[in-house]
Amino acid sequence: MDHGSDEAGAIVDRVRNALKRSPRDVSKAAPSVRNLSPSRREGCDFGALPEFEQLRIQKAAGELLGLENPFYQSHETRASATTIIGGESLTNFSSYDYLGLNGHPEIVKAAKGAIDDLGTSVSASRLTAGEREIHRDLERALAELHGTEDAISFVSGHATNVSVIGGLLNQEDLIVTDTLIHNSVIEGAKLSGAKRILCPHGDMDAFERALRLNRKRHRRTLIVIEGLYSMDGDTPDLHALVRFKRRYNAWLMVDEAHSAGVLGKHGRGVAEEQNVDPREVDIWMGTLSKAFTSAGGYIAGSGPLIEVLKYTSPVLVYSVGAPPSSVAAARVAIEVMARENWRVKKLRDNGQYFLQGAKARGLDTGTSIGASVIPVIVGSSPMAIVLSQRLRERGFNVVPIIFPGVAENQARLRFFITAAHSFAQIDGVLDAVAAALPEVRSMPSIVSLLAPKAGAEHSDTP
């Protein structure tokens, strides 16, 4: 008899019974909702949605198992290699501050100065009355960073991909991308209405085959990949993709959210890393919230591309311009990165040290190259959540990535490595993972009853 399964079943039964004894109080609902049949009530009452019920079951199960919710934890200090949660000081491996620039005196001074000069908001879209020279200063720096003619910045990184992809293509077009591409690309592709082909992760033969069989049927074709994949920490074969885009007359777009400021000797991204002429890529996309310690997104490319986006991209035309403090912070962060180039090297040294240490301890890091993103793959969502809590108890903050962010059998802890981490901090967390993981795997499991089936496909990468 499988005693682990019996115990898991007992836990779930206790959860369901507890929920039945404390049903949601619908008696206080508006009369128009209270008098509806259950089947009709679901259309009006968000509390009746199956998605909400599943969340209730999962949270109740976590409480019975003594697990804290690892998400939406409130931090009491700035993002860095350490943090404070609930008054407890923790070594932090869940921060995008790859170059350790958050709080850098020059960047803070620039942000404060921009507020003094221009206020906290530009109070309009840039097309109408929100344009400030500070925006163009940042964009010139971004164009220089990527080796392009021009660049344009946006108030949101996610919205950059949604708006740009959704606006450049339509139902007559084709988008070929990687199965592990970021959610923002997926949403932009959906908005465009273009035919979408998802190729197995990193499979260049599949990319070539998709283009060869489908390109001639479509008006425009866009290939979209990430410079450094946000869940797996690996890179694409940019040389091969450049050949494909030439051969099939396609646009090539690279999302550099996790690779700008990270890859290449000077932090110029995957083109510098792989010695590719950046002009061979039609659209460079990036975010300002990671290595450049600010917020927002951008596109770098040819002059005509940027001119088209300035007058047609909804997120630029219909959204307020980015606030002066964010723009100034990003611009100075780029300057500091160039001057304090040791940060790029220290980040890469730390990533390699982590990767080698993880492998020496028998941990599964997947296909990561050991840059800013390194996963430790656990294999189920509940185990990833439990392992995250075990690390919290040992003084480390590492947020789990679970289904549907990744396939259920690929649930993991995702480590963000920064230039501010020390080798001692890295050894400490790796020792903690190596000690806790066998304990977690030996626990009675509720995977089969509370988690999706092993091998289930994720929906979109968050």
Salt bridges, closest charged atoms under 4 A:
ASP45 OD2 - ARG24 NH1 3.44
GLU53 OE1 - ARG56 NH1 2.98
GLU68 OE1 - ARG392 NH1 3.92
GLU88 OE1 - ARG392 NE 3.56
GLU106 OE2 - ARG339 NH2 2.39
GLU131 OE1 - ARG126 NE 2.61
GLU133 OE2 - ARG140 NH2 2.65
ASP137 OD1 - ARG140 NH2 2.70
GLU139 OE2 - ARG126 NH1 2.62
GLU139 OE1 - ARG136 NH1 2.25
ASP150 OD1 - ARG136 NH2 2.97
ASP173 OD2 - ARG219 NH2 2.67
ASP178 OD1 - HIS201 ND1 2.83
GLU187 OE2 - LYS190 NZ 3.52
GLU208 OE1 - ARG212 NE 3.40
GLU208 OE2 - ARG247 NH1 3.78
ASP232 OD2 - ARG412 NH1 3.47
ASP234 OD2 - HIS201 NE2 2.69
GLU256 OE2 - HIS146 ND1 3.83
GLU272 OE2 - HIS266 ND1 2.74
GLU273 OE2 - ARG348 NH2 2.62
ASP277 OD2 - ARG279 NH2 2.94
GLU280 OE2 - ARG246 NH2 2.13
ASP282 OD2 - LYS245 NZ 3.40
GLU335 OE2 - ARG331 NH1 3.05
GLU340 OE2 - HIS104 NE2 3.25
GLU340 OE1 - ARG343 NE 2.69
ASP349 OD2 - LYS345 NZ 2.85
GLU393 OE2 - ARG390 NH1 3.63
ASP427 OD1 - ARG361 NH2 3.50
ASP431 OD1 - ARG361 NH2 2.91
GLU439 OE2 - ARG394 NH2 3.54
ASP460 OD2 - LYS190 NZ 3.90
